[in-house]
Amino acid sequence: MRQLPAKVTVLGVACAWLLALGGCGGSGDDAASPLDNALGYLPEDAPLVAAIDTDVEGDQYEAIGKIVDKFPFRDAVRDAVRELVEDEGGDYEDIKPVLGNQFVVGASDTRALTGGSRDEDFVGALQAKSQEKLEEAVKADKSKADGEKNGAKLYKDDDGDAFAIKEDVLIVAGSKRLLEKALEQREADDRLTEDAFDKATEELPKDALLRVSGDLRELLTSDPETKEARRVKWVDALRTFGATVSFEDDEANVDFRLRTDSDELTEKDLPLAAGSQSPSIVDRAGEIAASVRDPTQIVDFAERAAQAIDPSGFGDYAQAKRTIEKQLDLSIENDLLDQLEGDLAVTLRVDGKFGARSKVKDPGRFDKTLAKLGKVLPDVAKSATGGSVGYAKPKRGGDFYALATADGDSVVYGVVDGVFVLANDPRTAGQLSTADTKMVPGAAGSVVVNADAAQLVQQLLGQLGGSGLAGAVVTGPLGDLTGSMSAETSGLTGNFTLNFK
């Protein structure tokens, strides 16, 4: 059934956006437990479940409306959504009385997500605010009755797609077989409940516009292609994930959490350094700034992962590493990686220019290591790029070594005032060596990101040939984009926030 599910999902949410934008209105009393009711049509071990809030009188849609009001194209957004609704055969008056509760959609089997089945293995359910209006919408859709099952009336449309109405609940599925299975599941003891869904998304915003939960362990173990990845201790310890999208008056937030079995892990097994302490960034106008605390943790994790996934390939890498160390009389761990002290700050521009910097423990020793590496880096770069690579030592009074390919790509690196700098632009390298660093407000964890969203979008529009004035008008309300991730043996947590002026 395509028309009616579209009204409940795409059209229903679209109309809810229109309500938030002032396009239409609606109200209604909440049902006793509409979310629990809708979730019950899925099994408790459903590998992926999403709940979308359609309460247009709630805080989420109020916040969305205030954010959209900041932009000059508010009416254009409303008209575009209205056109989408009409193109799908929807009608505002049909949709309004049905909205208000959370629409639930989920995969009933891991095969729907891992390629072992068709995309029909999804079930959706919504407890309507008005049973009468829901029945009227079914009649307007001119779908044909197709029997009964577990107290529900079954229907199919002209394309043979199936759906059901059970009192004030609409249930949609990709096939009649799956629809009947969902109706049976609603009366089973192992149905999905609101308590279980809340537990899977705990520590994330409960009043979010969108909440998603999933069973990572089931997804990984059911997919043969992940067999090698599960040899990595941290990957094998993954259990569930939760994610939310939420809005406040002046910001949009994406939060997520990957849960792991802490009994199987130590902090050394994590992909990121443990703890909530955040690193400092280099804040440069018009650039994306990122920073990592203790970058050696990522390197160590990558090596352990490579060794677990591809022991033979890792053996070749380790042998090549030992050969270089013997040839140059140095230790890559002790003389290079372990010399990096504190945070690794990175900046990235829209045009591809980038730079990175980190303090070093012993600048003199580190500089000698760089000089030794100059004997092999051109060959390593040649092997990676497939072309000839030029190499230049620092000029008299200079600080930077340089590698350059025949087509003009280059990288410069060196130690300046106790700071190691690497960049693909000499000017950026020089500026980074003396740049100040700062903390990102509200960030927590070993990885942070910060950028001026308005400047980034304006640069992208400029590269696409857009007008600078038009870009400034469109992007005016955009503020900072910030993000951070923190790791513990119990899981990986992250947040990304876009502020609006």
C-alpha positions as CSV (number, residue, x, y, z in Angstrom):
1,M,0.0,0.0,0.0
2,R,1.7,3.2,-1.1
3,Q,-0.7,6.1,-0.9
4,L,-1.8,5.7,2.7
5,P,1.6,4.9,4.2
6,A,2.9,7.9,2.4
7,K,0.2,10.1,4.0
8,V,1.2,8.7,7.4
9,T,5.0,8.9,7.0
10,V,6.2,11.3,4.3
11,L,3.0,13.2,4.1
12,G,2.2,13.1,7.8
13,V,5.6,14.4,8.9
14,A,5.6,16.9,6.0
15,C,2.3,18.3,7.1
16,A,3.6,18.4,10.7
17,W,6.4,20.6,9.4
18,L,3.8,22.8,7.7
19,L,1.9,23.1,11.0
20,A,5.1,24.2,12.7
21,L,5.7,26.7,9.9
22,G,2.2,28.0,10.2
23,G,0.8,26.2,7.2
24,C,-2.1,24.5,9.0
25,G,-3.3,23.8,12.5
26,G,-4.4,20.8,14.6
27,S,-4.8,19.5,18.2
28,G,-5.9,16.5,20.1
29,D,-5.7,14.7,23.4
30,D,-2.8,12.2,23.8
31,A,-3.7,8.5,23.8
32,A,-2.8,6.5,27.0
33,S,0.4,5.0,25.6
34,P,0.6,5.6,21.8
35,L,4.3,4.9,21.5
36,D,4.1,1.6,23.4
37,N,1.1,0.6,21.3
38,A,2.9,1.3,18.0
39,L,6.2,-0.3,19.1
40,G,4.3,-3.5,19.9
41,Y,4.0,-4.5,16.3
42,L,7.7,-5.2,16.2
43,P,9.6,-7.9,18.1
44,E,11.7,-7.0,21.1
45,D,14.8,-8.0,19.3
46,A,14.1,-5.8,16.2
47,P,17.5,-4.8,14.8
48,L,16.5,-1.3,13.9
49,V,13.7,0.9,15.2
50,A,12.9,4.6,14.7
51,A,10.2,6.8,16.3
52,I,9.3,10.1,14.8
53,D,7.4,12.7,16.8
54,T,4.4,14.2,15.0
55,D,3.1,16.3,17.9
56,V,3.0,19.7,16.1
57,E,2.0,21.5,19.3
58,G,5.1,20.2,21.1
59,D,8.5,21.8,21.8
60,Q,10.2,20.2,18.9
61,Y,8.0,21.7,16.2
62,E,7.9,25.0,18.0
63,A,11.7,25.1,17.9
64,I,11.7,24.1,14.2
65,G,9.3,26.9,13.4
66,K,11.4,29.5,15.2
67,I,14.6,28.4,13.4
68,V,13.0,28.5,10.0
69,D,11.6,31.9,10.8
70,K,15.2,33.2,10.9
71,F,15.7,32.5,7.2
72,P,14.4,34.6,4.3
73,F,13.1,31.5,2.4
74,R,10.6,30.4,5.1
75,D,7.6,30.7,2.6
76,A,9.6,28.8,0.0
77,V,10.2,25.9,2.4
78,R,6.5,25.8,3.2
79,D,5.5,25.8,-0.4
80,A,8.0,23.1,-1.3
81,V,6.7,20.8,1.5
82,R,3.1,21.6,0.4
83,E,3.9,20.6,-3.2
84,L,5.5,17.4,-1.9
85,V,2.3,16.5,0.0
86,E,0.1,17.3,-3.0
87,D,2.3,15.4,-5.4
88,E,1.9,12.3,-3.2
89,G,-1.8,12.6,-3.3
90,G,-2.1,14.0,0.2
91,D,-4.5,16.5,1.7
92,Y,-4.0,18.7,4.7
93,E,-7.5,18.1,6.1
94,D,-7.0,14.3,5.8
95,I,-3.7,14.4,7.6
96,K,-4.2,16.9,10.4
97,P,-6.5,14.8,12.6
98,V,-4.3,11.7,12.3
99,L,-1.1,13.4,13.5
100,G,0.1,13.9,17.1
101,N,1.6,10.6,18.3
102,Q,4.9,9.0,17.4
103,F,5.2,7.2,14.1
104,V,7.2,4.0,14.5
105,V,9.0,2.2,11.8
106,G,11.4,-0.7,12.1
107,A,13.1,-3.7,10.5
108,S,11.6,-7.0,11.7
109,D,14.6,-9.0,10.6
110,T,18.4,-8.3,10.2
111,R,18.1,-9.5,6.6
112,A,16.3,-6.3,5.7
113,L,19.5,-4.4,6.7
114,T,22.3,-6.8,5.6
115,G,21.1,-7.6,2.1
116,G,19.7,-11.0,2.8
117,S,16.1,-10.0,2.0
118,R,14.0,-7.5,0.1
119,D,13.3,-4.0,1.5
120,E,9.7,-5.1,2.3
121,D,10.9,-6.4,5.7
122,F,9.9,-3.2,7.4
123,V,6.8,-2.5,9.6
124,G,5.4,0.8,10.5
125,A,2.7,1.8,12.9
126,L,1.0,5.0,14.1
127,Q,-1.8,5.4,16.7
128,A,-4.0,8.1,15.1
129,K,-5.3,11.0,17.1
130,S,-8.7,10.4,15.6
131,Q,-10.0,6.9,14.7
132,E,-12.9,8.4,12.7
133,K,-10.5,10.5,10.5
134,L,-8.2,7.6,10.0
135,E,-11.1,5.5,8.7
136,E,-12.1,8.4,6.4
137,A,-8.6,8.6,5.0
138,V,-8.8,4.9,4.2
139,K,-12.0,5.3,2.4
140,A,-10.6,8.3,0.5
141,D,-7.7,6.2,-0.6
142,K,-10.2,3.7,-2.2
143,S,-8.3,0.7,-1.0
144,K,-9.9,-2.7,-1.1
145,A,-10.8,-4.7,2.0
146,D,-8.7,-7.9,2.2
147,G,-10.0,-9.8,5.2
148,E,-9.4,-9.6,9.0
149,K,-6.6,-10.7,11.3
150,N,-6.3,-10.5,15.1
151,G,-9.1,-7.9,15.3
152,A,-7.7,-5.8,12.5
153,K,-9.2,-5.0,9.1
154,L,-6.8,-5.7,6.2
155,Y,-6.6,-3.7,3.0
156,K,-4.7,-3.6,-0.2
157,D,-4.3,-0.9,-2.8
158,D,-4.3,-1.1,-6.6
159,D,-0.6,-2.1,-6.5
160,G,-1.3,-5.0,-4.1
161,D,0.5,-3.3,-1.1
162,A,-0.9,-4.3,2.3
163,F,-2.0,-2.3,5.4
164,A,-4.3,-2.8,8.3
165,I,-6.4,-0.7,10.7
166,K,-6.9,-1.9,14.2
167,E,-9.2,0.5,16.0
168,D,-7.2,3.8,15.9
169,V,-3.9,2.3,14.8
170,L,-2.6,2.1,11.2
171,I,-0.1,-0.7,10.5
172,V,1.8,-0.8,7.2
173,A,4.1,-3.5,5.9
174,G,5.8,-4.6,2.7
175,S,3.8,-7.7,2.3
176,K,0.6,-9.3,3.6
177,R,2.6,-12.0,5.2
178,L,4.7,-9.5,7.1
179,L,1.6,-7.5,8.0
180,E,-0.1,-10.5,9.5
181,K,3.0,-11.4,11.4
182,A,3.1,-7.9,12.9
183,L,-0.5,-8.2,14.0
184,E,0.3,-11.5,15.7
185,Q,3.4,-9.9,17.3
186,R,1.3,-7.2,18.9
187,E,-0.3,-9.9,21.1
188,A,2.9,-11.8,21.8
189,D,4.8,-11.7,25.1
190,D,8.1,-10.8,23.3
191,R,6.8,-7.7,21.6
192,L,8.8,-4.5,21.7
193,T,7.8,-2.1,24.5
194,E,8.3,1.5,25.3
195,D,10.4,0.7,28.3
196,A,12.8,-1.4,26.2
197,F,13.0,1.3,23.6
198,D,13.7,4.0,26.2
199,K,16.4,1.8,27.7
200,A,18.1,1.5,24.3
201,T,18.1,5.2,23.9
202,E,18.8,6.2,27.5
203,E,21.3,9.1,28.1
204,L,20.0,10.6,24.9
205,P,17.3,13.3,24.6
206,K,14.0,11.6,25.2
207,D,11.8,14.4,23.8
208,A,13.7,14.4,20.4
209,L,12.0,14.7,17.1
210,L,13.6,11.5,16.0
211,R,14.9,8.6,18.1
212,V,16.6,5.5,16.7
213,S,17.8,2.4,18.3
214,G,19.5,-0.7,16.9
215,D,21.1,-4.0,17.9
216,L,24.7,-3.7,16.7
217,R,25.7,-7.2,17.9
218,E,22.9,-8.9,16.0
219,L,23.6,-6.9,12.9
220,L,27.3,-7.7,13.0
221,T,26.9,-11.4,13.7
222,S,24.3,-11.9,11.1
223,D,26.4,-10.4,8.3
224,P,29.2,-12.8,7.1
225,E,31.1,-9.8,5.6
226,T,31.8,-8.5,9.2
227,K,33.6,-11.7,10.3
228,E,37.1,-10.2,9.9
229,A,36.1,-6.9,11.6
230,R,34.8,-8.8,14.6
231,R,38.3,-10.0,15.2
232,V,38.9,-6.5,16.6
233,K,38.3,-6.6,20.3
234,W,36.4,-3.3,20.4
235,V,34.2,-4.2,17.5
236,D,33.4,-7.6,19.0
237,A,32.3,-5.8,22.2
238,L,29.7,-3.6,20.4
239,R,26.2,-4.3,21.6
240,T,23.6,-1.6,20.8
241,F,23.4,1.9,19.4
242,G,21.0,4.9,19.9
243,A,20.8,8.2,18.1
244,T,18.5,11.2,18.2
245,V,17.8,14.4,16.3
246,S,16.4,17.2,18.4
247,F,15.8,21.0,18.2
248,E,15.9,23.9,20.6
249,D,15.1,27.5,20.0
250,D,18.5,28.3,18.5
251,E,20.1,25.0,17.7
252,A,19.8,21.6,16.1
253,N,21.4,18.6,17.8
254,V,22.4,15.1,16.7
255,D,23.4,12.8,19.6
256,F,24.5,9.2,19.5
257,R,25.9,6.4,21.7
258,L,27.4,3.1,20.7
259,R,27.3,0.7,23.7
260,T,29.9,-1.8,24.4
261,D,30.4,-4.7,26.9
262,S,32.8,-3.1,29.4
263,D,33.7,-6.4,30.9
264,E,35.5,-7.3,27.7
265,L,37.5,-4.1,27.3
266,T,40.2,-2.1,28.8
267,E,41.0,1.5,28.0
268,K,43.8,0.4,25.7
269,D,41.3,-1.4,23.5
270,L,39.4,1.8,22.7
271,P,39.7,3.6,19.3
272,L,39.9,7.0,21.1
273,A,41.6,8.0,24.3
274,A,39.3,7.5,27.3
275,G,37.8,10.3,29.3
276,S,35.7,13.5,28.9
277,Q,38.6,15.9,28.8
278,S,38.6,17.7,25.5
279,P,41.6,19.0,23.5
280,S,42.1,22.6,22.3
281,I,41.7,23.7,18.6
282,V,43.3,26.2,16.3
283,D,40.5,28.6,15.4
284,R,41.0,30.0,11.9
285,A,38.4,32.0,10.1
286,G,36.5,30.1,7.4
287,E,38.1,26.7,8.2
288,I,37.0,23.5,9.9
289,A,39.0,23.0,13.1
290,A,39.4,19.6,14.7
291,S,41.6,18.3,17.4
292,V,42.5,14.9,19.0
293,R,43.7,14.2,22.5
294,D,46.5,11.6,22.5
295,P,46.5,10.7,18.8
296,T,48.8,7.8,19.5
297,Q,45.7,5.9,20.8
298,I,44.2,6.0,17.3
299,V,47.5,4.8,15.7
300,D,47.7,1.9,18.2
301,F,44.1,1.0,17.6
302,A,44.6,1.1,13.8
303,E,47.6,-1.2,14.1
304,R,45.8,-3.7,16.3
305,A,42.8,-3.7,14.0
306,A,45.0,-4.3,11.0
307,Q,46.8,-7.1,12.7
308,A,43.5,-8.8,13.7
309,I,41.8,-8.3,10.3
310,D,44.7,-9.1,8.0
311,P,47.6,-10.8,9.9
312,S,49.5,-11.4,6.7
313,G,49.3,-7.9,5.4
314,F,50.1,-6.5,8.8
315,G,53.2,-8.8,8.9
316,D,54.4,-7.2,5.7
317,Y,53.8,-3.7,7.2
318,A,55.6,-4.6,10.4
319,Q,58.6,-6.0,8.4
320,A,58.8,-2.9,6.3
321,K,58.7,-0.8,9.5
322,R,61.5,-2.8,11.1
323,T,63.6,-2.4,7.9
324,I,63.2,1.4,7.9
325,E,64.0,1.6,11.6
326,K,67.2,-0.5,11.2
327,Q,68.2,1.4,8.1
328,L,67.8,4.8,9.8
329,D,68.8,3.8,13.3
330,L,65.6,5.0,14.9
331,S,62.4,3.8,16.5
332,I,59.2,5.1,14.9
333,E,57.3,4.7,18.2
334,N,59.9,6.2,20.5
335,D,61.5,8.8,18.2
336,L,58.4,9.9,16.3
337,L,55.0,9.0,17.6
338,D,55.8,9.1,21.3
339,Q,57.4,12.5,20.8
340,L,54.0,14.1,20.0
341,E,52.8,15.7,23.2
342,G,49.3,16.8,24.0
343,D,46.8,17.6,21.3
344,L,46.9,17.1,17.5
345,A,45.1,20.1,16.1
346,V,44.0,20.0,12.4
347,T,42.5,22.7,10.2
348,L,40.7,22.1,6.8
349,R,39.6,24.5,4.2
350,V,36.8,24.0,1.6
351,D,39.4,24.2,-1.2
352,G,41.3,21.2,0.2
353,K,44.1,23.1,2.0
354,F,44.9,21.5,5.4
355,G,47.3,21.8,8.2
356,A,48.1,20.0,11.5
357,R,50.2,20.8,14.5
358,S,51.3,19.2,17.8
359,K,53.8,20.1,20.5
360,V,56.8,17.8,20.7
361,K,58.7,16.7,23.9
362,D,62.2,17.1,22.6
363,P,62.3,19.5,19.5
364,G,66.0,18.8,18.8
365,R,65.6,15.1,18.9
366,F,62.4,15.2,16.8
367,D,64.1,17.4,14.1
368,K,66.9,14.9,13.8
369,T,64.3,12.2,13.3
370,L,62.7,14.2,10.5
371,A,66.1,14.6,8.8
372,K,66.7,10.8,8.9
373,L,63.2,10.1,7.5
374,G,64.1,12.3,4.5
375,K,66.2,9.4,3.3
376,V,63.1,7.1,2.8
377,L,60.1,9.4,2.6
378,P,60.4,10.2,-1.2
379,D,60.3,6.5,-2.0
380,V,57.4,5.9,0.4
381,A,55.5,8.8,-1.2
382,K,56.3,7.5,-4.7
383,S,55.0,4.1,-3.8
384,A,51.8,5.7,-2.5
385,T,51.2,8.1,-5.4
386,G,52.6,6.1,-8.3
387,G,54.6,9.0,-9.6
388,S,58.0,10.7,-9.0
389,V,58.3,12.7,-5.8
390,G,60.7,15.5,-5.1
391,Y,62.3,16.2,-1.7
392,A,63.8,19.4,-0.3
393,K,65.5,20.0,3.0
394,P,65.0,23.3,4.9
395,K,66.8,26.3,3.3
396,R,69.3,28.2,5.4
397,G,67.4,29.8,8.2
398,G,64.2,27.9,7.3
399,D,62.2,25.3,9.2
400,F,60.3,23.1,6.7
401,Y,61.1,20.0,4.7
402,A,59.1,19.6,1.6
403,L,57.7,16.8,-0.6
404,A,56.2,17.6,-4.1
405,T,54.7,15.5,-6.9
406,A,55.1,16.2,-10.6
407,D,51.6,17.5,-10.9
408,G,52.2,20.2,-8.2
409,D,50.8,18.6,-5.0
410,S,53.1,19.2,-2.1
411,V,53.5,18.8,1.7
412,V,55.7,20.8,4.0
413,Y,56.6,19.8,7.5
414,G,59.0,20.7,10.3
415,V,59.5,21.9,13.9
416,V,59.0,25.5,14.8
417,D,59.4,26.8,18.3
418,G,58.8,23.3,19.8
419,V,55.7,22.7,17.6
420,F,55.6,20.1,14.8
421,V,53.7,21.4,11.8
422,L,52.5,19.6,8.6
423,A,50.5,21.2,5.8
424,N,49.9,21.1,2.1
425,D,50.4,24.8,1.9
426,P,53.6,26.7,3.0
427,R,51.6,29.7,4.2
428,T,49.3,27.6,6.3
429,A,52.3,25.8,7.8
430,G,53.9,29.1,8.8
431,Q,50.7,30.4,10.4
432,L,49.9,27.3,12.3
433,S,53.3,27.2,14.0
434,T,52.5,30.4,15.9
435,A,48.7,30.2,16.1
436,D,46.9,30.4,19.4
437,T,44.7,27.5,20.6
438,K,41.4,27.6,22.4
439,M,38.9,25.2,24.0
440,V,35.5,24.5,22.4
441,P,32.7,25.5,24.9
442,G,30.6,22.5,25.9
443,A,32.8,19.9,24.2
444,A,33.5,16.7,26.0
445,G,35.8,13.9,24.9
446,S,39.0,13.3,23.1
447,V,37.8,14.5,19.6
448,V,36.3,17.9,19.0
449,V,35.2,19.8,15.9
450,N,34.4,23.4,15.4
451,A,33.5,25.6,12.4
452,D,31.6,28.7,11.3
453,A,28.8,27.1,9.3
454,A,27.9,30.4,7.5
455,Q,31.4,30.9,6.2
456,L,31.7,27.3,5.1
457,V,28.4,27.4,3.2
458,Q,29.4,30.7,1.6
459,Q,32.7,29.2,0.4
460,L,30.9,26.2,-1.0
461,L,28.4,28.4,-2.9
462,G,31.3,30.5,-4.2
463,Q,33.0,27.4,-5.6
464,L,29.7,26.5,-7.3
465,G,29.5,29.9,-8.8
466,G,26.9,31.3,-6.4
467,S,26.5,35.0,-5.6
468,G,28.4,36.2,-2.6
469,L,25.5,38.6,-1.7
470,A,22.9,35.9,-2.1
471,G,25.0,33.5,-0.1
472,A,25.4,36.0,2.7
473,V,21.6,36.4,2.9
474,V,20.9,32.7,2.9
475,T,23.5,31.8,5.4
476,G,23.1,34.8,7.7
477,P,21.3,32.9,10.5
478,L,23.9,30.0,10.6
479,G,26.2,30.0,13.6
480,D,28.8,27.6,14.8
481,L,28.9,23.9,14.1
482,T,30.5,22.1,17.0
483,G,30.9,18.4,17.8
484,S,32.7,16.1,20.2
485,M,33.2,12.4,20.9
486,S,34.2,10.6,24.1
487,A,35.1,7.0,24.7
488,E,34.8,4.7,27.7
489,T,34.9,1.0,28.0
490,S,31.1,1.2,28.3
491,G,30.7,2.9,24.9
492,L,31.3,5.8,22.5
493,T,29.2,8.9,22.9
494,G,29.0,11.9,20.5
495,N,27.2,15.1,19.9
496,F,27.0,17.6,17.0
497,T,25.3,20.9,17.3
498,L,24.4,23.6,14.7
499,N,23.7,27.0,16.3
500,F,21.5,29.6,14.7
501,K,21.9,33.4,15.3
